[in-house]
Amino acid sequence: MGKLILLFLLVFVFQIRLFSDIPKQIFSKNDVSELSQGYLESNLQFENPVFADVDKDGDFDALKFDNGNVEYFRNIGSLDNPLFILENKNYEKYDNMFIVDPKIPYPMFFADMDGDEDMDMFVIKDKVYNKSRQNYEYKVSAAENTLGLDTGTLITIILVLVIVLLVLAILR
């Protein structure tokens, strides 16, 4: 759970600019579950991507976080039928503050869940077989971004929390 929170903070702090002008579109946990198969079984060749509408065209693009570097894969397909191409191998950098690079433990989608125009986090935790439907389904957990703060304030709060957590980890 601690890794998931840490990764959420990293993604949120270093990619917040991606989410400022996304068109209004609301997604439920069920929507993300239904989309997950197409996205997770697409042509991406890496585990646990982070999906967000980077280019603001109404579908989800993919981000790969690895050793302080973020790669951006643009979805040239559609919302329901994604096809990814590597758009920028060095899209963004982030400070790797750890001896071992923390890996994103689950695939994630960032989308608006409740129409308040902020990005909420959907985590794809498991793939299970539904006997009644005779197919596989993805189990989705969601976390609402309820702070309602402006970007600068939110980034400051998150950075302070990360610093406090790092100091506590060092002192142990």
C-alpha positions as CSV (number, residue, x, y, z in Angstrom):
1,M,0.0,0.0,0.0
2,G,2.9,2.3,0.8
3,K,4.4,1.8,-2.7
4,L,1.0,2.6,-4.3
5,I,0.7,5.9,-2.4
6,L,4.3,6.8,-3.3
7,L,3.7,6.1,-6.9
8,F,0.5,8.1,-6.9
9,L,2.4,11.0,-5.5
10,L,5.2,10.7,-8.0
11,V,2.7,10.5,-10.9
12,F,0.6,13.3,-9.6
13,V,3.5,15.7,-8.8
14,F,5.5,15.2,-11.9
15,Q,2.6,14.8,-14.4
16,I,0.1,17.3,-13.0
17,R,0.5,19.5,-16.1
18,L,-0.9,16.8,-18.2
19,F,-4.3,17.1,-16.6
20,S,-5.0,20.8,-16.6
21,D,-6.9,21.0,-20.0
22,I,-8.5,17.6,-20.5
23,P,-12.0,17.8,-22.0
24,K,-14.9,17.0,-19.7
25,Q,-15.5,13.2,-19.8
26,I,-16.6,11.1,-16.8
27,F,-15.5,7.5,-16.2
28,S,-16.9,5.0,-13.7
29,K,-15.1,2.0,-12.3
30,N,-17.1,-0.1,-14.6
31,D,-16.1,2.0,-17.6
32,V,-12.4,1.7,-16.7
33,S,-12.9,-2.1,-16.2
34,E,-14.4,-2.5,-19.6
35,L,-11.7,-0.4,-21.3
36,S,-8.9,-2.2,-19.4
37,Q,-8.8,-5.3,-21.6
38,G,-8.1,-3.3,-24.8
39,Y,-5.5,-1.1,-23.1
40,L,-3.7,-3.8,-21.1
41,E,-3.7,-6.3,-23.9
42,S,-2.6,-3.7,-26.5
43,N,0.7,-3.5,-28.3
44,L,2.5,-2.0,-25.2
45,Q,5.5,-4.1,-24.3
46,F,5.9,-3.2,-20.6
47,E,4.1,-3.9,-17.4
48,N,1.9,-1.5,-15.4
49,P,1.5,1.5,-17.6
50,V,-0.1,4.7,-16.4
51,F,-2.9,5.8,-18.7
52,A,-3.9,9.5,-19.1
53,D,-5.2,11.7,-21.9
54,V,-1.8,13.4,-22.5
55,D,-2.7,14.8,-25.9
56,K,-6.2,15.8,-24.9
57,D,-8.0,14.0,-27.8
58,G,-10.5,12.0,-25.7
59,D,-8.6,8.7,-25.4
60,F,-6.0,7.4,-23.0
61,D,-2.3,7.6,-23.8
62,A,0.3,5.5,-22.0
63,L,3.2,6.6,-19.8
64,K,6.1,4.3,-18.7
65,F,8.0,5.3,-15.6
66,D,11.5,3.8,-15.3
67,N,14.6,4.9,-13.5
68,G,13.8,8.6,-13.4
69,N,12.6,8.8,-17.0
70,V,9.0,8.9,-18.4
71,E,8.3,7.6,-21.9
72,Y,5.2,8.8,-23.7
73,F,3.2,6.4,-25.9
74,R,0.5,8.2,-27.9
75,N,-2.7,6.3,-28.6
76,I,-3.3,6.6,-32.4
77,G,-6.3,4.3,-32.2
78,S,-9.5,5.2,-30.4
79,L,-10.9,5.1,-26.9
80,D,-12.3,1.6,-27.3
81,N,-9.6,0.2,-29.6
82,P,-6.2,1.6,-28.6
83,L,-3.0,1.4,-30.7
84,F,0.2,2.9,-29.2
85,I,3.3,4.4,-30.8
86,L,6.3,5.7,-28.9
87,E,6.0,9.5,-29.2
88,N,8.8,10.6,-26.9
89,K,11.3,8.4,-25.2
90,N,12.4,11.2,-22.9
91,Y,9.0,12.9,-22.3
92,E,9.7,13.8,-18.7
93,K,12.3,13.3,-15.9
94,Y,11.6,12.8,-12.3
95,D,14.0,12.6,-9.3
96,N,14.8,9.1,-8.3
97,M,15.1,9.6,-4.6
98,F,15.7,5.9,-3.8
99,I,18.5,3.4,-4.1
100,V,16.1,1.0,-5.8
101,D,13.7,2.5,-8.4
102,P,10.2,2.0,-7.1
103,K,8.1,0.3,-9.7
104,I,4.5,1.0,-10.3
105,P,2.7,-2.0,-8.8
106,Y,-0.4,-1.9,-10.8
107,P,-1.7,-0.4,-14.1
108,M,-3.4,2.9,-13.5
109,F,-5.8,5.2,-15.3
110,F,-6.2,8.9,-14.5
111,A,-9.6,10.2,-15.4
112,D,-12.5,12.3,-13.9
113,M,-14.8,10.1,-11.9
114,D,-17.3,12.6,-10.6
115,G,-17.4,15.5,-13.0
116,D,-15.5,17.9,-10.8
117,E,-12.8,18.3,-13.6
118,D,-9.9,16.9,-11.5
119,M,-8.2,13.7,-12.3
120,D,-9.0,10.7,-10.1
121,M,-7.0,7.5,-9.9
122,F,-8.3,4.1,-11.0
123,V,-6.1,1.1,-10.2
124,I,-6.4,-2.2,-12.0
125,K,-5.8,-4.6,-9.2
126,D,-6.7,-8.0,-10.7
127,K,-8.1,-10.0,-13.6
128,V,-10.7,-12.6,-12.7
129,Y,-12.9,-15.0,-14.7
130,N,-16.6,-14.2,-14.6
131,K,-18.4,-17.6,-14.8
132,S,-21.8,-16.2,-15.6
133,R,-20.5,-14.1,-18.5
134,Q,-17.8,-16.6,-19.4
135,N,-15.1,-14.0,-19.8
136,Y,-12.3,-12.3,-17.9
137,E,-12.9,-9.0,-16.2
138,Y,-10.6,-6.5,-14.6
139,K,-11.2,-5.5,-10.9
140,V,-10.8,-1.7,-10.5
141,S,-10.3,0.3,-7.3
142,A,-10.7,4.1,-7.5
143,A,-9.5,7.0,-5.4
144,E,-11.2,10.4,-5.6
145,N,-9.1,13.5,-5.6
146,T,-11.1,15.4,-3.0
147,L,-8.7,18.1,-2.1
148,G,-10.1,20.7,-4.4
149,L,-7.0,22.8,-4.1
150,D,-5.3,24.7,-6.9
151,T,-2.3,23.1,-8.5
152,G,0.4,25.1,-6.8
153,T,-1.0,24.5,-3.3
154,L,-1.5,20.8,-4.0
155,I,2.0,20.3,-5.3
156,T,3.4,22.1,-2.2
157,I,1.4,19.9,0.1
158,I,2.4,16.7,-1.7
159,L,6.1,17.7,-1.7
160,V,6.0,18.4,2.0
161,L,4.4,15.0,2.7
162,V,7.0,13.2,0.6
163,I,9.8,15.0,2.5
164,V,8.3,14.1,5.8
165,L,7.9,10.5,4.8
166,L,11.5,10.3,3.6
167,V,12.8,11.8,6.8
168,L,10.7,9.3,8.9
169,A,12.1,6.5,6.7
170,I,15.7,7.6,7.3
171,L,15.2,8.0,11.0
172,R,13.9,4.4,11.4
